[in-house]
Amino acid sequence: MFLKFVDRVSELDMLNRAYAEDGFHFIVIYGRRRVGKTELLKQFIKDKDAIYFLCDKSGTANNMDRFKRMVAEHLDEPAIETDEPEKIFSYIARKANPGTVLIFDEFAYLMEKDDAIASIFQRVIDEVLKNTNMMLVVCGSSMSMMLDGVLAHKSPLYGRKTNHALINPMRLTDINELLPSNTLEENIRAYSVLGGIPYYLNKFRDGVDTIENVRTQILDKNGALYEETDFLLREELREPDIYKTIVTAVASGTTRVTEIANKCRMKPQDLDRYLKVLRRLGIIKRECPITDRKSKKTIYVIDDNFFAFWFRYCEPRKADLEIGDPTVVMQRLEKDFHAFVGRGFEKIAREEMLRKLYPGAYTDIGRWWGHYRDGDQRKEIEIDILGLNPEKIVAGFFECKWQDLSEAEARKILDDLREKARYVEWHNGDRKETFGIFARSITKKESLRRDGFLAFDLRDFQT
């Protein structure tokens, strides 16, 4: 399948600016698997003299043997006799064009098999490449390996990089470019299932209903994404079964450490290191009310959209899917997929659209939840989005509804929101408050705006 390349303007600009400068450059590119790192690098080198090498897990000797043969072929030179990495790079420095780009993709595979790799590349940089005009790029998907093995203070490579880039998932505007035949609403549905991962989005056929794409690409055991969560856990982690058990527990709504530990039959102190790894991979996230970062109300939730979808709908019925029967999964999708998309819509509003539509208003944006007493009853309350600006003492309270709202319905939601805001303890009595709503559509939203509310729907998302 043809993979369409979109966005990555700032990352390409960084690479091209470094390439245009005199002197040696060591660039580190990292990010979760499938996020588009390799395509970015291929776009960067398409008009440059470059040697692109894809590392594998066969060890240093085998990789260096493949690399030196690729180098000899690229330079149209006889076979390189040495097996020592430093001498291979010295050969390149002598024979290659001054501005040659050297790319080691999946660099973490090398480090995984050989603890000395970082030290070897340190010597290559310090003793061979530092005084050249070449560019060395290492790229990896293993977040722990790249952060600890390349970027951390304890790494032999620390201080050598001239620049680095964390490649993040795409934004909604980029998804609209990747799937241009879809309506904005359909792309929000697709995002809710796949997140902003280019590899996944390229598997969905443009102009085709999201549920149909789910049926063919995810629920079908021959579909491109059927094995994806298991593949990622196996590739990234040494104990994939334990991590899968933890993700299953969190996806089922078990959110507090002690509850997760009990469900997984683990001690809470043993669970902590697994949660840290899953957070680093972006599969789960740690949340607490935005006004109280040290709160005992801390919970863990699935952060990765595709993992959230798979473990909500597919993993519980994996046996059915294995025999080619998606009936129960499709029935559940028909029942509550609308609510699932609502969470994706809320995520887009909170993490992307509020900053775009109301730029600079808030320095911190998140969720808030708490409770109050009504007589003997404890009432739980939640606010979808709370934006704070401590310097200006401004608080913005927002609700998100994946619904088509009348003006009256929107006003009722905003009135309820104003009431809930009373229970948020943050500069009470001093703060300036703003109230707003995000919805699929809002009738007469200009009337709400004239009354001082912030009201946004999909028409605003298209601006």
C-alpha positions as CSV (number, residue, x, y, z in Angstrom):
1,M,0.0,0.0,0.0
2,F,1.2,3.5,-0.8
3,L,2.0,5.5,2.4
4,K,1.0,9.1,2.1
5,F,3.4,11.5,3.9
6,V,2.0,14.6,5.6
7,D,3.1,17.1,8.2
8,R,6.5,16.8,10.0
9,V,7.3,20.3,8.8
10,S,9.2,21.4,11.9
11,E,11.2,18.1,12.0
12,L,12.1,18.3,8.3
13,D,13.1,21.9,8.8
14,M,15.4,21.0,11.7
15,L,17.1,18.2,9.7
16,N,17.5,20.4,6.6
17,R,18.9,23.4,8.6
18,A,21.5,21.1,10.2
19,Y,22.4,19.6,6.8
20,A,23.0,23.1,5.4
21,E,25.4,24.0,8.2
22,D,29.1,23.4,8.1
23,G,30.5,20.8,10.4
24,F,29.5,17.4,11.8
25,H,26.0,16.8,13.1
26,F,24.8,14.0,15.3
27,I,21.0,13.9,15.3
28,V,18.8,11.6,17.5
29,I,15.3,10.8,16.2
30,Y,13.0,8.8,18.5
31,G,9.3,8.1,19.1
32,R,6.9,5.3,19.5
33,R,6.7,2.6,16.9
34,R,4.5,3.3,13.7
35,V,4.6,7.1,14.3
36,G,6.4,7.8,11.0
37,K,10.1,8.2,11.9
38,T,11.3,6.2,8.9
39,E,9.1,8.0,6.4
40,L,10.4,11.3,7.8
41,L,14.0,10.2,7.3
42,K,13.3,8.9,3.8
43,Q,11.7,12.3,2.9
44,F,14.8,14.0,4.3
45,I,17.3,12.1,2.2
46,K,15.4,11.7,-1.0
47,D,17.5,14.5,-2.7
48,K,20.8,13.9,-0.7
49,D,23.8,11.6,-0.8
50,A,22.9,9.2,2.0
51,I,23.5,5.7,3.3
52,Y,20.4,4.4,5.1
53,F,20.9,1.3,7.2
54,L,18.2,-0.6,9.0
55,C,19.6,-2.4,12.0
56,D,18.3,-5.8,13.1
57,K,18.6,-8.0,16.2
58,S,21.4,-10.2,14.8
59,G,24.1,-8.6,16.9
60,T,26.9,-6.1,16.3
61,A,29.1,-8.4,14.1
62,N,26.3,-9.3,11.6
63,N,25.0,-5.7,11.5
64,M,28.5,-4.3,10.8
65,D,29.1,-6.9,8.1
66,R,25.9,-5.9,6.4
67,F,26.7,-2.2,6.9
68,K,30.2,-2.4,5.4
69,R,28.9,-4.3,2.3
70,M,26.2,-1.6,1.9
71,V,28.9,1.1,2.2
72,A,31.1,-0.5,-0.4
73,E,28.2,-0.9,-2.8
74,H,27.1,2.7,-2.3
75,L,30.7,4.0,-2.9
76,D,31.2,1.6,-5.8
77,E,34.4,0.4,-4.0
78,P,35.9,-3.0,-3.4
79,A,34.9,-4.9,-0.3
80,I,35.9,-3.4,3.0
81,E,38.2,-5.8,4.7
82,T,38.0,-4.6,8.3
83,D,35.3,-5.7,10.8
84,E,36.1,-2.9,13.3
85,P,33.4,-0.2,13.4
86,E,35.8,2.6,13.9
87,K,37.8,1.6,10.8
88,I,34.6,1.2,8.7
89,F,33.7,4.7,9.5
90,S,37.2,5.9,8.8
91,Y,36.9,4.4,5.4
92,I,33.6,6.3,4.9
93,A,35.2,9.5,6.0
94,R,38.0,9.1,3.5
95,K,35.9,7.9,0.5
96,A,32.4,9.4,0.8
97,N,31.3,12.9,-0.3
98,P,31.8,15.5,2.4
99,G,28.1,16.0,3.1
100,T,27.1,12.4,3.2
101,V,24.2,11.5,5.6
102,L,24.6,8.2,7.6
103,I,21.3,6.9,9.0
104,F,21.0,4.0,11.5
105,D,17.3,3.2,11.8
106,E,16.1,1.0,14.7
107,F,19.4,1.8,16.5
108,A,17.9,0.4,19.7
109,Y,18.2,-3.1,18.2
110,L,22.0,-2.7,18.2
111,M,22.0,-1.5,21.8
112,E,19.7,-4.3,22.9
113,K,22.2,-6.9,21.8
114,D,25.4,-5.1,22.7
115,D,26.0,-2.9,25.8
116,A,29.1,-1.6,24.2
117,I,27.4,0.0,21.2
118,A,27.0,3.4,22.7
119,S,30.7,3.5,23.6
120,I,31.6,2.3,20.1
121,F,29.6,5.1,18.5
122,Q,31.1,7.6,21.0
123,R,34.6,6.7,19.7
124,V,33.3,6.9,16.1
125,I,32.0,10.4,16.7
126,D,35.0,11.7,18.8
127,E,37.8,10.1,16.8
128,V,36.5,9.8,13.2
129,L,33.4,12.0,12.4
130,K,33.7,15.0,14.6
131,N,35.9,17.0,12.2
132,T,34.0,16.1,9.0
133,N,30.9,17.7,7.4
134,M,28.9,14.5,7.6
135,M,25.7,13.9,9.4
136,L,25.0,10.9,11.6
137,V,21.4,10.1,12.4
138,V,20.3,7.4,14.8
139,C,16.7,6.6,15.0
140,G,14.8,4.2,17.3
141,S,11.4,3.1,18.5
142,S,12.3,1.6,21.8
143,M,11.6,4.6,24.0
144,S,13.5,3.2,27.0
145,M,16.6,2.3,24.9
146,M,16.7,5.7,23.2
147,L,16.1,7.7,26.3
148,D,18.4,5.8,28.6
149,G,21.0,4.5,26.1
150,V,21.4,7.6,23.9
151,L,20.0,10.7,25.6
152,A,20.5,10.1,29.3
153,H,23.3,11.7,31.3
154,K,24.8,8.2,32.0
155,S,25.1,7.3,28.3
156,P,28.5,7.5,26.6
157,L,26.8,9.4,23.9
158,Y,25.5,12.1,26.2
159,G,26.6,15.6,25.1
160,R,27.4,14.5,21.5
161,K,24.0,15.1,19.9
162,T,23.7,18.4,18.0
163,N,19.9,18.1,17.9
164,H,17.1,15.7,18.5
165,A,13.4,15.3,17.8
166,L,10.7,13.3,19.5
167,I,8.2,12.4,16.8
168,N,4.7,12.7,18.1
169,P,1.4,11.3,16.7
170,M,-0.4,13.4,14.1
171,R,-2.9,16.1,15.0
172,L,-6.4,16.2,13.7
173,T,-5.5,18.7,10.9
174,D,-2.9,16.3,9.6
175,I,-5.4,13.4,9.7
176,N,-7.8,15.5,7.5
177,E,-5.0,15.8,5.0
178,L,-4.2,12.1,5.1
179,L,-7.8,11.1,4.6
180,P,-9.2,14.0,2.6
181,S,-12.3,12.3,1.2
182,N,-13.7,11.8,4.7
183,T,-15.8,14.3,6.5
184,L,-14.3,15.9,9.6
185,E,-16.8,13.9,11.7
186,E,-15.6,10.7,10.1
187,N,-12.0,11.6,10.8
188,I,-12.7,12.2,14.4
189,R,-14.2,8.7,14.5
190,A,-11.1,7.3,12.9
191,Y,-8.9,9.2,15.3
192,S,-10.9,7.9,18.3
193,V,-10.0,4.4,17.1
194,L,-6.4,4.8,15.8
195,G,-5.1,8.0,17.4
196,G,-2.7,10.0,15.3
197,I,-0.5,7.1,14.2
198,P,0.3,7.4,10.4
199,Y,0.8,3.7,9.9
200,Y,-2.6,2.9,11.2
201,L,-4.4,5.7,9.4
202,N,-2.9,4.6,6.1
203,K,-4.5,1.2,6.6
204,F,-8.0,2.8,6.7
205,R,-9.4,3.4,3.2
206,D,-10.2,7.0,2.6
207,G,-13.8,7.7,2.1
208,V,-14.9,4.5,3.8
209,D,-17.0,4.4,7.0
210,T,-14.9,4.0,10.1
211,I,-16.9,0.9,11.3
212,E,-16.4,-0.8,7.9
213,N,-12.6,-0.1,8.1
214,V,-12.7,-1.5,11.7
215,R,-14.4,-4.6,10.5
216,T,-11.9,-5.3,7.7
217,Q,-8.6,-4.0,9.2
218,I,-9.0,-4.8,12.9
219,L,-11.7,-7.4,13.5
220,D,-10.7,-9.7,10.7
221,K,-7.8,-11.9,11.8
222,N,-6.2,-11.3,8.4
223,G,-6.6,-7.6,8.8
224,A,-3.5,-5.3,8.9
225,L,-4.0,-4.3,12.5
226,Y,-5.4,-7.5,14.1
227,E,-2.1,-8.5,15.8
228,E,-0.9,-4.9,16.4
229,T,-1.2,-4.7,20.2
230,D,0.4,-8.1,20.8
231,F,3.1,-7.2,18.3
232,L,3.9,-3.9,20.1
233,L,4.0,-5.5,23.5
234,R,6.3,-8.3,22.3
235,E,8.6,-5.9,20.5
236,E,9.0,-3.3,23.2
237,L,8.9,-5.4,26.4
238,R,10.6,-8.4,28.0
239,E,7.6,-9.6,29.9
240,P,4.7,-8.9,27.5
241,D,2.2,-11.2,29.2
242,I,2.5,-9.3,32.5
243,Y,2.1,-6.0,30.8
244,K,-0.9,-7.3,28.9
245,T,-2.5,-8.3,32.1
246,I,-2.0,-4.8,33.5
247,V,-3.3,-3.1,30.4
248,T,-6.4,-5.4,30.5
249,A,-7.1,-4.4,34.1
250,V,-6.8,-0.7,33.4
251,A,-8.9,-0.9,30.3
252,S,-11.6,-2.6,32.3
253,G,-12.0,0.5,34.5
254,T,-9.6,-0.5,37.3
255,T,-7.7,2.7,37.7
256,R,-6.1,2.9,41.2
257,V,-2.8,1.3,42.0
258,T,-4.0,-1.0,44.8
259,E,-7.0,-2.1,42.7
260,I,-4.8,-2.8,39.6
261,A,-2.4,-4.7,41.8
262,N,-5.1,-6.8,43.3
263,K,-6.6,-7.6,39.9
264,C,-3.2,-8.6,38.5
265,R,-2.3,-10.6,41.7
266,M,0.7,-8.4,42.3
267,K,2.1,-6.3,45.2
268,P,1.5,-2.6,44.7
269,Q,5.3,-1.9,45.1
270,D,6.0,-4.4,42.3
271,L,3.4,-2.9,40.0
272,D,5.1,0.5,40.0
273,R,7.9,-0.3,37.6
274,Y,5.5,-1.8,35.1
275,L,3.3,1.3,35.2
276,K,6.3,3.5,34.6
277,V,7.3,1.6,31.5
278,L,3.7,1.6,30.1
279,R,3.6,5.4,30.8
280,R,6.9,5.9,29.0
281,L,5.5,4.0,26.0
282,G,2.4,6.2,26.0
283,I,0.1,3.2,26.5
284,I,-1.3,4.4,29.8
285,K,-1.1,7.7,31.6
286,R,-1.2,8.9,35.2
287,E,-4.0,11.4,35.9
288,C,-5.0,13.5,38.9
289,P,-7.2,16.6,39.2
290,I,-5.4,19.4,37.5
291,T,-5.6,21.6,40.6
292,D,-3.9,19.0,42.8
293,R,-0.9,17.3,41.2
294,K,0.0,15.6,44.4
295,S,-3.5,14.4,45.0
296,K,-4.3,10.9,46.5
297,K,-7.0,10.8,43.7
298,T,-4.3,9.7,41.2
299,I,-5.6,7.2,38.7
300,Y,-4.2,5.4,35.6
301,V,-6.1,5.3,32.3
302,I,-5.4,4.0,28.8
303,D,-3.8,6.9,26.8
304,D,-3.2,5.2,23.5
305,N,-6.4,5.3,21.4
306,F,-5.8,2.0,19.6
307,F,-5.0,0.1,22.8
308,A,-8.1,1.6,24.4
309,F,-10.2,0.4,21.4
310,W,-8.7,-3.0,21.2
311,F,-8.9,-3.8,24.9
312,R,-12.4,-2.4,25.2
313,Y,-14.0,-4.2,22.2
314,C,-11.7,-6.9,20.8
315,E,-9.5,-8.5,23.4
316,P,-12.5,-9.6,25.5
317,R,-13.9,-11.4,22.4
318,K,-10.6,-12.6,21.0
319,A,-11.8,-16.2,20.8
320,D,-14.7,-15.2,18.6
321,L,-12.5,-13.2,16.3
322,E,-10.0,-16.1,16.0
323,I,-12.7,-18.2,14.4
324,G,-13.8,-15.4,12.2
325,D,-17.0,-14.3,14.1
326,P,-17.1,-10.6,14.9
327,T,-20.8,-10.6,15.6
328,V,-20.7,-9.8,19.4
329,V,-18.0,-7.1,18.9
330,M,-20.1,-5.5,16.1
331,Q,-23.1,-5.6,18.4
332,R,-21.2,-3.8,21.1
333,L,-19.9,-1.2,18.7
334,E,-23.4,-0.5,17.5
335,K,-24.5,-0.1,21.2
336,D,-21.8,2.2,22.5
337,F,-19.3,3.3,19.9
338,H,-20.9,6.7,20.0
339,A,-19.7,7.1,23.6
340,F,-16.3,5.8,22.8
341,V,-15.9,8.5,20.1
342,G,-17.1,11.0,22.6
343,R,-13.9,10.3,24.6
344,G,-11.8,10.8,21.5
345,F,-13.5,14.1,20.8
346,E,-12.9,15.2,24.4
347,K,-9.2,14.3,23.9
348,I,-8.9,16.4,20.7
349,A,-10.6,19.3,22.4
350,R,-8.5,19.2,25.5
351,E,-5.1,18.5,23.9
352,E,-5.3,20.3,20.6
353,M,-8.3,22.4,19.8
354,L,-8.6,24.6,22.9
355,R,-5.0,25.9,22.4
356,K,-5.8,26.5,18.7
357,L,-9.1,28.2,19.1
358,Y,-8.3,30.2,22.3
359,P,-4.5,30.6,22.0
360,G,-2.4,31.7,25.0
361,A,-5.4,31.7,27.4
362,Y,-4.2,28.8,29.6
363,T,-0.8,27.5,30.6
364,D,-2.1,24.3,32.1
365,I,-5.0,22.2,30.7
366,G,-6.4,19.0,32.0
367,R,-9.3,17.3,33.7
368,W,-10.8,17.8,37.2
369,W,-12.9,15.6,39.4
370,G,-14.0,15.7,43.0
371,H,-17.1,15.4,45.2
372,Y,-19.4,17.3,47.5
373,R,-21.9,16.3,50.2
374,D,-25.6,16.5,49.8
375,G,-26.8,15.7,53.3
376,D,-25.6,12.2,54.0
377,Q,-24.9,11.5,50.3
378,R,-21.6,11.9,48.6
379,K,-22.0,13.2,45.0
380,E,-19.2,12.7,42.5
381,I,-18.6,15.5,40.0
382,E,-16.3,15.8,37.0
383,I,-15.3,18.6,34.6
384,D,-14.1,17.5,31.2
385,I,-11.6,20.4,30.6
386,L,-10.2,22.8,33.1
387,G,-7.7,25.4,31.8
388,L,-5.7,27.4,34.3
389,N,-3.5,30.5,34.0
390,P,-1.9,31.0,37.5
391,E,-0.2,34.2,36.5
392,K,-3.4,35.9,35.4
393,I,-5.5,33.9,37.9
394,V,-7.8,32.8,35.1
395,A,-9.8,29.5,35.1
396,G,-11.7,28.2,32.1
397,F,-14.3,25.5,32.6
398,F,-15.4,23.4,29.6
399,E,-17.7,20.5,28.9
400,C,-17.5,18.2,25.8
401,K,-20.5,16.6,24.2
402,W,-20.4,14.5,21.1
403,Q,-23.9,15.5,20.3
404,D,-25.9,18.0,18.3
405,L,-27.2,20.5,20.8
406,S,-29.9,23.0,20.7
407,E,-29.3,26.4,22.3
408,A,-31.4,25.4,25.2
409,E,-29.5,22.2,25.8
410,A,-26.2,24.0,25.6
411,R,-27.4,26.6,28.1
412,K,-28.5,23.9,30.5
413,I,-25.1,22.2,30.3
414,L,-23.3,25.5,30.9
415,D,-25.5,26.3,33.9
416,D,-24.7,22.9,35.4
417,L,-21.0,23.5,34.6
418,R,-21.1,26.9,36.5
419,E,-22.6,25.0,39.5
420,K,-19.9,22.4,39.4
421,A,-17.2,25.0,39.2
422,R,-18.1,26.2,42.7
423,Y,-16.5,23.0,44.1
424,V,-13.1,23.6,42.4
425,E,-10.7,24.9,45.0
426,W,-8.3,27.1,43.2
427,H,-8.0,30.9,44.0
428,N,-11.6,30.9,45.0
429,G,-13.0,34.4,45.2
430,D,-10.1,35.9,43.2
431,R,-10.1,34.0,39.9
432,K,-11.7,35.2,36.7
433,E,-13.9,32.5,35.3
434,T,-14.8,31.5,31.8
435,F,-17.3,28.9,30.8
436,G,-17.4,27.0,27.5
437,I,-18.6,24.0,25.6
438,F,-17.4,21.8,22.8
439,A,-20.0,19.9,20.8
440,R,-20.5,18.2,17.4
441,S,-22.9,21.0,16.6
442,I,-24.6,23.8,18.5
443,T,-27.6,25.7,17.3
444,K,-27.4,29.5,17.7
445,K,-23.9,29.3,19.3
446,E,-23.4,33.0,18.4
447,S,-26.2,33.8,21.0
448,L,-24.1,31.9,23.6
449,R,-21.0,33.9,22.6
450,R,-22.8,37.2,23.0
451,D,-23.7,36.2,26.6
452,G,-20.0,35.6,27.3
453,F,-19.7,31.8,26.8
454,L,-17.1,30.1,24.7
455,A,-19.0,27.8,22.3
456,F,-17.2,25.6,19.7
457,D,-18.4,22.9,17.3
458,L,-17.1,21.1,14.3
459,R,-17.4,24.2,12.1
460,D,-14.8,25.9,14.3
461,F,-12.5,22.9,14.1
462,Q,-12.3,23.4,10.3
463,T,-10.9,26.9,10.6
